[in-house]
């Protein structure tokens, strides 16, 4: 199956397939589990617009997420996706993972 966009055909065997798509909630959950305690530094570099320290503190202080870095990571990723909608792509997540030195954490999540 090929996906055509403005005359460009992308076969499903392409290594970049799906990189410009939006991540699913399941993928965000898996990613939150993988980045865990790294979520704050990840939030500071994720594009298109990184979180600021006040936003990170707000997530950190949410009573329902207290002391659970995976749930805090998921909250951050969910806010990121809600904030940026169509710009919140798999590519943005992979770039942030590479910058954070966590590129191997993306393996098997976005296939």
Beta strands, then each sheet from edge to edge (+ up, - down):
strand 1: 2-5
strand 2: 8-11
sheet 1: 1+ 2-
end
